Structures are given as C-alpha cells and as structure tokens.
Amino acid sequence: MSSKLYFFPIALLLIMISCKTEQGHQGSDFSITTNVRKNVVPIGQPLSISIENSKGHKIDSVRYFIHGRDYSNGAILSGFKLGKQQLEAEIYYDNTSERISTNLTILNNKGPVVYNFEVLNSYPHDITSYTQGLEFHNGRLYESTGQLGESKLRAIDHKTGDILQNIDLKADYFGEGLTITNNKVFQLTWRSGMGLIYDLPDLQRLGSFKYGNSKEGWGLCHDDNYIYKSDGTENIWLLDPDTLKEVDRIQVYTHKGKIVGLNELEWINGKIYANRYQKNGVAIINPVNGAIEGVIDFSPLRKKVKQHAKLDVLNGIAFNPESQTIFVTGKNWDTLFEVEIVD
C-alpha cells in the first residue's frame, strides 16, 4: 500500500520533468528580424534580413527562402507573389542546422490605374436574373444566376435577350460563377461545397467536383492552363482543368493591403477582371502575382437601368472575342451593356 503511494508522486514528478524537457527543445535560440515595419514590404524594394542569436552560437552560414524560393539577403524583391508569404531561414551552426520561419506580407509597389468606360450598346436582360456569372462561347452568352429555388444556367441570345436554353438548379443550390473550357460548362454553387459540370451544346449534366481549401464558390474564369476560382476572400485558386483540384493560389493585393469579396471573374487579354461583392466596380488583376493593376468604376450604369425593389449591384462581366468588347450587367438588372474601356 505504502509503496504504491510513494510510486505515484515519483512517477508524476518524472512525467513533469519529461514534459518540461520536451517543451524546452521546442523553442529556438534564433529568430528572424527584417528592416521593414511589421514585416510588410512592397514588391520591387530591397529586404534586409538578420538573425537574432540569443545564445551566441557560432553561425557558419544562413540561407533565406520566401515562399519556398531562394532569396539573396538585401536583394530587390522581384518575381514573388503578393500577400502573406512564409519567410524562412536555414541556419548552419555548431555542426548542425535549423530552419526557422516568420510571416512576411508583400504589397504591390504602386496604386491601380483608374480607367473609364464608354457604352457602345445596350441590350435587354431578364430583370428576374440574379446574375452570378457570364461568359461568351461560340457566339452565345451563357449566364449563371443565384438565389435558393431560383438558380439557373442559361444560354442567351445577347442581342435580343431571348433564352435559348434553360437549366433549373436544385432548390437547395445557390448558383454562382461559371466558365467554359474543354467543351464543358463549369458552374459553381455558393455553400454546397461543389461545382457542377455540363456538356456542350446540350447542357446535359455530366457530374460535379468538390472544393478543396476554398470552402465557398463565387467566381470562375480560365486561360489555356488553369481554371481560376474566387471564394469571397482575397484568394484566387488555380484549378487543374482536368482534375479540378486546387494546385495553387494567388492573393489579391494593392499597394495598401488585401482586397476581399472577389466575385465574378473573366479572363481578358491576359488579365483577370473581377467584380467585387457589393461594389459597382471591376478590378484588373495580374494573374501571376495577384496585384490589382487597374480598376473600372461602373457605378454610373446602375442609374441607367430600371429602378425597382430588387435591384442589386453590378455583377457579371463577359468578353466577346468576336467583337473584342466587354459586356456587363448586374443582379436583377433589365439591361446588358456593351462597353469599351478607355484611359
């Protein structure tokens, strides 16, 4: 009996000592400091890094990495993506090495260019359509609309507004953005965690795909290599067009910080054009590093459409390769505008 009583506190003491030893090994004698406030630096500027060495180890050499890429200390930041990145240091000392890290935020180094627009033509648009996605394909305009119980996928004659094909989504699907590639239509749902796939030209449902780290579906566009997907945050995810798996992302930033609420997307001449939720403008985004290079204020268009109780913001942008012009509309707008962007 007494031996058990003695054994218990001794065993407890050994466990406590063991735990303290492990916690001590989890710490590091090194930390990273930089020459910029709060580790926020514009692209195109030099970044100087130093190592705080609290125990005075003899350091033989240090290698630095930003987002997994080698970085030469003090060099101009060039070719890196914007946003929150991991800054790492691999320290060689005392016949061993250790890798430590900290967060680094990279901003754009200049503000976006503000562009104007001219209205070339106006066409009828279904006022009941809560527009979430627009895209031209082979002369037809395809539209995805939202709202539970009202979401649709449509093919439209953009000049007359006539509905050529219509697919009603299940009542519990809230339709979002769309894009067309590899002779298939890809349509997002908002919070169902999945996108829908249709064939062309019949719009027969082929299947679906699940989201990865992007928990919501907002906007889609594509180039020759990737499908780009927004999720309402500052992130635009790059999807493999064959597997529809998220393989990379960009973070959308200006010279001041991140831009959230990225919604409907369109690929136009090597850039991503993005509507912003609850805004009447469009951001022009560099798809390589995430920089907002330009903005277009379309707010005057809202005054040109029928004013009614359900009228909502600008959403829906499509590039017509035949006319080389841009088409925009909004949620429950009665008009589709053909516009030209001007300086």
Summary of the structure (lengths in Angstrom):
residues: 343
radius of gyration: 26.2
end to end distance: 90.0
largest distance: 95.1
contacts: 1097
relative contact order: 0.13
helix: 9%
strand: 52%
